[in-house]
Amino acid sequence: MVQLQQKCQSDTSMQAVTVTIKVINNGNMSVALSRVTIRYWFSHMITTTSTPVLEIDSPAAYKPWVKATFTDDYLQLGFVAAAGSLYPFDTTTGTGELQMRFHPADYFNWNTSQTDDYSYRPCSGGAGTIPIVWMKTILYIDGVLAWGTEPATAAPAP
């Protein structure tokens, strides 16, 4: 079973969403990352005409392997074939931590409160900075829900 882990988020900037995720594989078969799609759901409240931008801070090697698509409600991440595969029974390394940030190109204040974003993982109740399984950032394999719980207003699977 492929799972998504996410670090807690303490940055509540109105201009950018910062998130760190990792994908691991508890299953007994390799999974090509090109089959994996991830959706981070947000609820920005202010419309901007500026094109959204995804920046990957770490690991830098992933920058050419990740493709991003934005809608009004979520960031969708996918991987190109060169990204490789998740090895079977790899519950520690997986993709490694993908540290990323997304925002309008002009850094317009567009997300008035990240804390109400569906996929936001707060740093409360003893939540630390270690990635843990998180059901609100959704993972699909070949367009079929494989991990997480979609919000009630979810768009059709990729």
Long-range contacts (C-beta under 8 A, 24 or more apart in sequence): 1-25, 1-26, 1-27, 1-146, 1-147, 2-26, 2-27, 2-31, 2-36, 2-86, 2-139, 2-141, 2-146, 2-147, 3-133, 3-139, 3-147, 4-38, 4-133, 4-134, 4-137, 4-138, 4-139, 4-147, 4-148, 5-94, 5-131, 5-132, 5-133, 5-134, 6-119, 6-121, 6-131, 6-132, 6-134, 6-137, 7-97, 7-121, 7-129, 7-130, 7-131, 8-121, 8-122, 8-123, 8-124, 8-127, 8-128, 8-129, 9-114, 9-120, 9-121, 9-122, 9-123, 10-123, 11-114, 12-113, 12-114, 12-115, 13-111, 13-114, 14-109, 14-110, 14-111, 14-112, 14-113, 15-103, 15-104, 15-107, 15-108, 15-109, 15-110, 15-111, 16-101, 16-102, 16-103, 16-107, 16-111, 17-42, 17-75, 17-101, 17-102, 17-103, 17-111, 17-114, 17-117, 18-99, 18-100, 18-101, 19-100, 19-101, 19-119, 19-137, 20-97, 20-98, 20-99, 20-100, 20-131, 21-95, 21-97, 21-98, 21-100, 21-131, 21-134, 21-137, 22-94, 22-95, 22-96, 22-97, 22-98, 22-131, 23-86, 23-94, 23-95, 23-139, 24-86, 24-90, 24-91, 24-92, 24-93, 24-94, 24-95, 25-86, 25-87, 25-88, 25-89, 25-90, 25-91, 25-94, 26-89, 26-91, 27-88, 27-89, 28-88, 28-89, 29-88, 30-85, 30-86, 30-87, 30-88, 31-85, 31-86, 31-141, 32-81, 32-84, 32-85, 33-65, 33-79, 33-83, 33-84, 33-85, 33-86, 33-95, 34-78, 34-79, 34-80, 34-81, 34-83, 35-141, 35-142, 36-78, 36-79, 36-86, 36-139, 36-140, 36-141, 37-76, 37-77, 37-78, 37-139, 37-140, 37-141, 37-143, 37-158, 38-76, 38-77, 38-78, 38-137, 38-138, 38-139, 38-140, 39-74, 39-75, 39-76, 39-77, 39-119, 39-137, 39-138, 39-140, 39-158, 40-74, 40-75, 40-77, 40-119, 40-137, 41-73, 41-74, 41-117, 41-118, 41-119, 41-136, 41-137, 41-138, 41-151, 41-154, 42-73, 42-74, 42-75, 42-111, 42-114, 42-117, 42-118, 42-119, 42-120, 43-73, 43-111, 43-116, 43-117, 43-118, 44-72, 44-110, 44-111, 44-112, 45-110, 45-111, 45-112, 45-113, 46-108, 46-109, 46-110, 46-111, 46-112, 47-110, 48-104, 48-106, 48-108, 48-110, 50-104, 50-105, 50-106, 50-108, 51-104, 51-105, 52-102, 52-103, 52-104, 52-105, 53-102, 53-103, 53-104, 53-105, 54-100, 54-101, 54-102, 55-100, 55-101, 55-102, 55-103, 56-98, 56-99, 56-100, 57-99, 57-100, 57-101, 58-97, 58-98, 58-99, 59-96, 59-97, 59-98, 62-95, 62-96, 62-98, 66-98, 68-102, 70-102, 71-155, 73-153, 73-155, 74-119, 74-155, 75-102, 76-158, 78-158, 97-131, 118-151
